[in-house]
Amino acid sequence: MTVPPVADHVRARRITERTRSARLIRDSIGLLSSKWSVDVLLALGDGTRRYHELLEDLAPISEKVLTQTLRAMERDGLLVRRVHAEVPPRVEYALSSLGATMAPPLKALGSWSLTHGKRVEEARERFDAKAASQAASRAARAAA
């Protein structure tokens, strides 16, 4: 028995949904694309921190990069910056309610990495060894 072909409108809807999902996932991953954003999220997951506490905890991050990362994450709504009216001003950073929702996906990704990280490393090593072997073969043929 043969399966009837999927109607064009059903196929088009699937493609549209998949494209939209892919865009949303890319956008979500983009929130974490800065080198230090995951580190900041994890640090703030332990509670409110002052700027210099973050700077110390995230060494060797530079002040410039930390400032840029914090501003970007504040812009994205992942953290809140609170300035206390003191002299000198005291500035604290905390996860926003939106930022706190990143904990479960980060934990899931961490678990995946712990479970499968070794397999990824092994696959990379096999790929690199194969590529090196192929390059050596090409070089040998060219020299002959």
Biotite code that builds the C-alpha atoms (Angstrom):
import biotite.structure as struc

atoms = struc.array([
    struc.Atom([0.000, 0.000, 0.000], chain_id="A", res_id=1, res_name="MET", atom_name="CA", element="C"),
    struc.Atom([1.397, 3.383, -0.944], chain_id="A", res_id=2, res_name="THR", atom_name="CA", element="C"),
    struc.Atom([1.151, 6.490, 1.198], chain_id="A", res_id=3, res_name="VAL", atom_name="CA", element="C"),
    struc.Atom([-0.605, 9.371, -0.550], chain_id="A", res_id=4, res_name="PRO", atom_name="CA", element="C"),
    struc.Atom([1.534, 12.455, -1.079], chain_id="A", res_id=5, res_name="PRO", atom_name="CA", element="C"),
    struc.Atom([1.123, 15.225, 1.456], chain_id="A", res_id=6, res_name="VAL", atom_name="CA", element="C"),
    struc.Atom([-1.113, 17.990, 0.155], chain_id="A", res_id=7, res_name="ALA", atom_name="CA", element="C"),
    struc.Atom([0.753, 21.099, -0.935], chain_id="A", res_id=8, res_name="ASP", atom_name="CA", element="C"),
    struc.Atom([-1.002, 23.306, 1.631], chain_id="A", res_id=9, res_name="HIS", atom_name="CA", element="C"),
    struc.Atom([-0.100, 20.900, 4.475], chain_id="A", res_id=10, res_name="VAL", atom_name="CA", element="C"),
    struc.Atom([3.509, 20.810, 3.322], chain_id="A", res_id=11, res_name="ARG", atom_name="CA", element="C"),
    struc.Atom([3.607, 24.615, 3.036], chain_id="A", res_id=12, res_name="ALA", atom_name="CA", element="C"),
    struc.Atom([2.200, 24.963, 6.568], chain_id="A", res_id=13, res_name="ARG", atom_name="CA", element="C"),
    struc.Atom([4.820, 22.554, 7.942], chain_id="A", res_id=14, res_name="ARG", atom_name="CA", element="C"),
    struc.Atom([7.608, 24.501, 6.255], chain_id="A", res_id=15, res_name="ILE", atom_name="CA", element="C"),
    struc.Atom([6.239, 27.789, 7.604], chain_id="A", res_id=16, res_name="THR", atom_name="CA", element="C"),
    struc.Atom([5.995, 26.387, 11.143], chain_id="A", res_id=17, res_name="GLU", atom_name="CA", element="C"),
    struc.Atom([9.477, 24.873, 10.960], chain_id="A", res_id=18, res_name="ARG", atom_name="CA", element="C"),
    struc.Atom([10.928, 28.137, 9.630], chain_id="A", res_id=19, res_name="THR", atom_name="CA", element="C"),
    struc.Atom([9.244, 30.122, 12.408], chain_id="A", res_id=20, res_name="ARG", atom_name="CA", element="C"),
    struc.Atom([10.440, 27.648, 15.056], chain_id="A", res_id=21, res_name="SER", atom_name="CA", element="C"),
    struc.Atom([13.982, 27.769, 13.713], chain_id="A", res_id=22, res_name="ALA", atom_name="CA", element="C"),
    struc.Atom([13.972, 31.581, 13.806], chain_id="A", res_id=23, res_name="ARG", atom_name="CA", element="C"),
    struc.Atom([12.671, 31.640, 17.380], chain_id="A", res_id=24, res_name="LEU", atom_name="CA", element="C"),
    struc.Atom([15.279, 29.097, 18.479], chain_id="A", res_id=25, res_name="ILE", atom_name="CA", element="C"),
    struc.Atom([18.075, 31.076, 16.767], chain_id="A", res_id=26, res_name="ARG", atom_name="CA", element="C"),
    struc.Atom([16.836, 34.226, 18.511], chain_id="A", res_id=27, res_name="ASP", atom_name="CA", element="C"),
    struc.Atom([16.836, 32.429, 21.869], chain_id="A", res_id=28, res_name="SER", atom_name="CA", element="C"),
    struc.Atom([20.318, 31.040, 21.325], chain_id="A", res_id=29, res_name="ILE", atom_name="CA", element="C"),
    struc.Atom([21.401, 34.532, 20.303], chain_id="A", res_id=30, res_name="GLY", atom_name="CA", element="C"),
    struc.Atom([20.591, 35.709, 23.830], chain_id="A", res_id=31, res_name="LEU", atom_name="CA", element="C"),
    struc.Atom([23.385, 33.445, 25.012], chain_id="A", res_id=32, res_name="LEU", atom_name="CA", element="C"),
    struc.Atom([25.800, 33.956, 22.135], chain_id="A", res_id=33, res_name="SER", atom_name="CA", element="C"),
    struc.Atom([28.118, 36.346, 23.936], chain_id="A", res_id=34, res_name="SER", atom_name="CA", element="C"),
    struc.Atom([31.106, 34.533, 25.384], chain_id="A", res_id=35, res_name="LYS", atom_name="CA", element="C"),
    struc.Atom([30.215, 35.562, 28.936], chain_id="A", res_id=36, res_name="TRP", atom_name="CA", element="C"),
    struc.Atom([26.401, 35.614, 29.042], chain_id="A", res_id=37, res_name="SER", atom_name="CA", element="C"),
    struc.Atom([26.046, 32.036, 30.306], chain_id="A", res_id=38, res_name="VAL", atom_name="CA", element="C"),
    struc.Atom([28.630, 32.734, 33.009], chain_id="A", res_id=39, res_name="ASP", atom_name="CA", element="C"),
    struc.Atom([26.725, 35.872, 34.076], chain_id="A", res_id=40, res_name="VAL", atom_name="CA", element="C"),
    struc.Atom([23.421, 33.970, 34.156], chain_id="A", res_id=41, res_name="LEU", atom_name="CA", element="C"),
    struc.Atom([24.958, 31.242, 36.288], chain_id="A", res_id=42, res_name="LEU", atom_name="CA", element="C"),
    struc.Atom([26.621, 33.749, 38.634], chain_id="A", res_id=43, res_name="ALA", atom_name="CA", element="C"),
    struc.Atom([23.387, 35.693, 39.089], chain_id="A", res_id=44, res_name="LEU", atom_name="CA", element="C"),
    struc.Atom([21.545, 32.411, 39.601], chain_id="A", res_id=45, res_name="GLY", atom_name="CA", element="C"),
    struc.Atom([23.304, 32.355, 42.984], chain_id="A", res_id=46, res_name="ASP", atom_name="CA", element="C"),
    struc.Atom([21.712, 35.716, 43.846], chain_id="A", res_id=47, res_name="GLY", atom_name="CA", element="C"),
    struc.Atom([22.128, 39.464, 43.465], chain_id="A", res_id=48, res_name="THR", atom_name="CA", element="C"),
    struc.Atom([25.681, 40.631, 42.799], chain_id="A", res_id=49, res_name="ARG", atom_name="CA", element="C"),
    struc.Atom([27.492, 43.917, 42.680], chain_id="A", res_id=50, res_name="ARG", atom_name="CA", element="C"),
    struc.Atom([29.546, 44.800, 39.609], chain_id="A", res_id=51, res_name="TYR", atom_name="CA", element="C"),
    struc.Atom([32.946, 44.147, 41.200], chain_id="A", res_id=52, res_name="HIS", atom_name="CA", element="C"),
    struc.Atom([31.750, 40.840, 42.650], chain_id="A", res_id=53, res_name="GLU", atom_name="CA", element="C"),
    struc.Atom([30.823, 39.730, 39.143], chain_id="A", res_id=54, res_name="LEU", atom_name="CA", element="C"),
    struc.Atom([34.130, 41.025, 37.811], chain_id="A", res_id=55, res_name="LEU", atom_name="CA", element="C"),
    struc.Atom([36.006, 38.996, 40.423], chain_id="A", res_id=56, res_name="GLU", atom_name="CA", element="C"),
    struc.Atom([33.876, 35.855, 39.993], chain_id="A", res_id=57, res_name="ASP", atom_name="CA", element="C"),
    struc.Atom([34.182, 35.919, 36.205], chain_id="A", res_id=58, res_name="LEU", atom_name="CA", element="C"),
    struc.Atom([37.924, 36.574, 35.953], chain_id="A", res_id=59, res_name="ALA", atom_name="CA", element="C"),
    struc.Atom([39.566, 36.953, 33.451], chain_id="A", res_id=60, res_name="PRO", atom_name="CA", element="C"),
    struc.Atom([36.697, 39.006, 31.986], chain_id="A", res_id=61, res_name="ILE", atom_name="CA", element="C"),
    struc.Atom([37.612, 42.642, 31.373], chain_id="A", res_id=62, res_name="SER", atom_name="CA", element="C"),
    struc.Atom([35.603, 45.545, 32.785], chain_id="A", res_id=63, res_name="GLU", atom_name="CA", element="C"),
    struc.Atom([34.677, 46.615, 29.247], chain_id="A", res_id=64, res_name="LYS", atom_name="CA", element="C"),
    struc.Atom([33.368, 43.190, 28.257], chain_id="A", res_id=65, res_name="VAL", atom_name="CA", element="C"),
    struc.Atom([31.481, 42.729, 31.526], chain_id="A", res_id=66, res_name="LEU", atom_name="CA", element="C"),
    struc.Atom([29.829, 46.127, 31.079], chain_id="A", res_id=67, res_name="THR", atom_name="CA", element="C"),
    struc.Atom([28.873, 45.306, 27.477], chain_id="A", res_id=68, res_name="GLN", atom_name="CA", element="C"),
    struc.Atom([27.528, 41.894, 28.502], chain_id="A", res_id=69, res_name="THR", atom_name="CA", element="C"),
    struc.Atom([25.483, 43.311, 31.382], chain_id="A", res_id=70, res_name="LEU", atom_name="CA", element="C"),
    struc.Atom([24.017, 46.056, 29.187], chain_id="A", res_id=71, res_name="ARG", atom_name="CA", element="C"),
    struc.Atom([23.063, 43.590, 26.460], chain_id="A", res_id=72, res_name="ALA", atom_name="CA", element="C"),
    struc.Atom([21.448, 41.249, 28.969], chain_id="A", res_id=73, res_name="MET", atom_name="CA", element="C"),
    struc.Atom([19.586, 44.138, 30.596], chain_id="A", res_id=74, res_name="GLU", atom_name="CA", element="C"),
    struc.Atom([18.376, 45.225, 27.147], chain_id="A", res_id=75, res_name="ARG", atom_name="CA", element="C"),
    struc.Atom([17.151, 41.668, 26.480], chain_id="A", res_id=76, res_name="ASP", atom_name="CA", element="C"),
    struc.Atom([15.297, 41.692, 29.793], chain_id="A", res_id=77, res_name="GLY", atom_name="CA", element="C"),
    struc.Atom([17.364, 38.897, 31.347], chain_id="A", res_id=78, res_name="LEU", atom_name="CA", element="C"),
    struc.Atom([18.634, 40.922, 34.276], chain_id="A", res_id=79, res_name="LEU", atom_name="CA", element="C"),
    struc.Atom([17.776, 44.024, 36.255], chain_id="A", res_id=80, res_name="VAL", atom_name="CA", element="C"),
    struc.Atom([20.196, 46.729, 37.286], chain_id="A", res_id=81, res_name="ARG", atom_name="CA", element="C"),
    struc.Atom([19.416, 48.469, 40.538], chain_id="A", res_id=82, res_name="ARG", atom_name="CA", element="C"),
    struc.Atom([21.206, 51.710, 41.484], chain_id="A", res_id=83, res_name="VAL", atom_name="CA", element="C"),
    struc.Atom([20.965, 52.632, 45.153], chain_id="A", res_id=84, res_name="HIS", atom_name="CA", element="C"),
    struc.Atom([21.003, 56.361, 45.987], chain_id="A", res_id=85, res_name="ALA", atom_name="CA", element="C"),
    struc.Atom([24.132, 56.282, 48.096], chain_id="A", res_id=86, res_name="GLU", atom_name="CA", element="C"),
    struc.Atom([27.509, 57.951, 47.941], chain_id="A", res_id=87, res_name="VAL", atom_name="CA", element="C"),
    struc.Atom([29.257, 56.309, 46.252], chain_id="A", res_id=88, res_name="PRO", atom_name="CA", element="C"),
    struc.Atom([26.381, 54.770, 44.280], chain_id="A", res_id=89, res_name="PRO", atom_name="CA", element="C"),
    struc.Atom([25.867, 51.059, 44.881], chain_id="A", res_id=90, res_name="ARG", atom_name="CA", element="C"),
    struc.Atom([24.846, 49.130, 41.763], chain_id="A", res_id=91, res_name="VAL", atom_name="CA", element="C"),
    struc.Atom([23.467, 45.620, 41.964], chain_id="A", res_id=92, res_name="GLU", atom_name="CA", element="C"),
    struc.Atom([22.532, 43.128, 39.275], chain_id="A", res_id=93, res_name="TYR", atom_name="CA", element="C"),
    struc.Atom([19.985, 40.348, 39.584], chain_id="A", res_id=94, res_name="ALA", atom_name="CA", element="C"),
    struc.Atom([18.205, 37.976, 37.262], chain_id="A", res_id=95, res_name="LEU", atom_name="CA", element="C"),
    struc.Atom([14.846, 39.245, 36.113], chain_id="A", res_id=96, res_name="SER", atom_name="CA", element="C"),
    struc.Atom([11.886, 36.891, 36.215], chain_id="A", res_id=97, res_name="SER", atom_name="CA", element="C"),
    struc.Atom([12.528, 36.315, 32.497], chain_id="A", res_id=98, res_name="LEU", atom_name="CA", element="C"),
    struc.Atom([16.225, 35.616, 33.114], chain_id="A", res_id=99, res_name="GLY", atom_name="CA", element="C"),
    struc.Atom([15.325, 33.115, 35.833], chain_id="A", res_id=100, res_name="ALA", atom_name="CA", element="C"),
    struc.Atom([13.348, 31.118, 33.260], chain_id="A", res_id=101, res_name="THR", atom_name="CA", element="C"),
    struc.Atom([16.658, 30.404, 31.497], chain_id="A", res_id=102, res_name="MET", atom_name="CA", element="C"),
    struc.Atom([17.747, 28.105, 34.363], chain_id="A", res_id=103, res_name="ALA", atom_name="CA", element="C"),
    struc.Atom([15.866, 24.962, 33.229], chain_id="A", res_id=104, res_name="PRO", atom_name="CA", element="C"),
    struc.Atom([17.062, 25.109, 29.595], chain_id="A", res_id=105, res_name="PRO", atom_name="CA", element="C"),
    struc.Atom([20.637, 25.812, 30.759], chain_id="A", res_id=106, res_name="LEU", atom_name="CA", element="C"),
    struc.Atom([20.493, 22.885, 33.168], chain_id="A", res_id=107, res_name="LYS", atom_name="CA", element="C"),
    struc.Atom([19.140, 20.666, 30.396], chain_id="A", res_id=108, res_name="ALA", atom_name="CA", element="C"),
    struc.Atom([21.935, 21.769, 28.066], chain_id="A", res_id=109, res_name="LEU", atom_name="CA", element="C"),
    struc.Atom([24.480, 21.181, 30.835], chain_id="A", res_id=110, res_name="GLY", atom_name="CA", element="C"),
    struc.Atom([23.115, 17.682, 31.410], chain_id="A", res_id=111, res_name="SER", atom_name="CA", element="C"),
    struc.Atom([23.225, 16.975, 27.692], chain_id="A", res_id=112, res_name="TRP", atom_name="CA", element="C"),
    struc.Atom([26.840, 18.165, 27.591], chain_id="A", res_id=113, res_name="SER", atom_name="CA", element="C"),
    struc.Atom([27.799, 15.940, 30.517], chain_id="A", res_id=114, res_name="LEU", atom_name="CA", element="C"),
    struc.Atom([26.096, 12.951, 28.917], chain_id="A", res_id=115, res_name="THR", atom_name="CA", element="C"),
    struc.Atom([27.244, 13.457, 25.331], chain_id="A", res_id=116, res_name="HIS", atom_name="CA", element="C"),
    struc.Atom([30.289, 15.759, 25.494], chain_id="A", res_id=117, res_name="GLY", atom_name="CA", element="C"),
    struc.Atom([32.754, 12.861, 25.268], chain_id="A", res_id=118, res_name="LYS", atom_name="CA", element="C"),
    struc.Atom([31.023, 11.567, 22.128], chain_id="A", res_id=119, res_name="ARG", atom_name="CA", element="C"),
    struc.Atom([31.269, 15.023, 20.536], chain_id="A", res_id=120, res_name="VAL", atom_name="CA", element="C"),
    struc.Atom([34.990, 15.187, 21.354], chain_id="A", res_id=121, res_name="GLU", atom_name="CA", element="C"),
    struc.Atom([35.530, 11.715, 19.902], chain_id="A", res_id=122, res_name="GLU", atom_name="CA", element="C"),
    struc.Atom([33.615, 12.611, 16.733], chain_id="A", res_id=123, res_name="ALA", atom_name="CA", element="C"),
    struc.Atom([35.757, 15.733, 16.317], chain_id="A", res_id=124, res_name="ARG", atom_name="CA", element="C"),
    struc.Atom([38.948, 13.722, 16.796], chain_id="A", res_id=125, res_name="GLU", atom_name="CA", element="C"),
    struc.Atom([37.833, 11.145, 14.195], chain_id="A", res_id=126, res_name="ARG", atom_name="CA", element="C"),
    struc.Atom([36.867, 13.889, 11.747], chain_id="A", res_id=127, res_name="PHE", atom_name="CA", element="C"),
    struc.Atom([40.156, 15.767, 12.234], chain_id="A", res_id=128, res_name="ASP", atom_name="CA", element="C"),
    struc.Atom([42.208, 12.572, 11.877], chain_id="A", res_id=129, res_name="ALA", atom_name="CA", element="C"),
    struc.Atom([40.352, 11.668, 8.685], chain_id="A", res_id=130, res_name="LYS", atom_name="CA", element="C"),
    struc.Atom([40.820, 15.192, 7.290], chain_id="A", res_id=131, res_name="ALA", atom_name="CA", element="C"),
    struc.Atom([44.527, 15.114, 8.126], chain_id="A", res_id=132, res_name="ALA", atom_name="CA", element="C"),
    struc.Atom([44.885, 11.688, 6.485], chain_id="A", res_id=133, res_name="SER", atom_name="CA", element="C"),
    struc.Atom([43.102, 12.896, 3.361], chain_id="A", res_id=134, res_name="GLN", atom_name="CA", element="C"),
    struc.Atom([45.272, 16.017, 3.207], chain_id="A", res_id=135, res_name="ALA", atom_name="CA", element="C"),
    struc.Atom([48.411, 13.882, 3.543], chain_id="A", res_id=136, res_name="ALA", atom_name="CA", element="C"),
    struc.Atom([47.189, 11.595, 0.735], chain_id="A", res_id=137, res_name="SER", atom_name="CA", element="C"),
    struc.Atom([46.517, 14.571, -1.527], chain_id="A", res_id=138, res_name="ARG", atom_name="CA", element="C"),
    struc.Atom([49.954, 16.013, -0.772], chain_id="A", res_id=139, res_name="ALA", atom_name="CA", element="C"),
    struc.Atom([51.614, 12.655, -1.516], chain_id="A", res_id=140, res_name="ALA", atom_name="CA", element="C"),
    struc.Atom([49.754, 12.341, -4.840], chain_id="A", res_id=141, res_name="ARG", atom_name="CA", element="C"),
    struc.Atom([50.686, 15.911, -5.772], chain_id="A", res_id=142, res_name="ALA", atom_name="CA", element="C"),
    struc.Atom([54.352, 15.262, -4.974], chain_id="A", res_id=143, res_name="ALA", atom_name="CA", element="C"),
    struc.Atom([54.426, 12.084, -7.086], chain_id="A", res_id=144, res_name="ALA", atom_name="CA", element="C"),
])
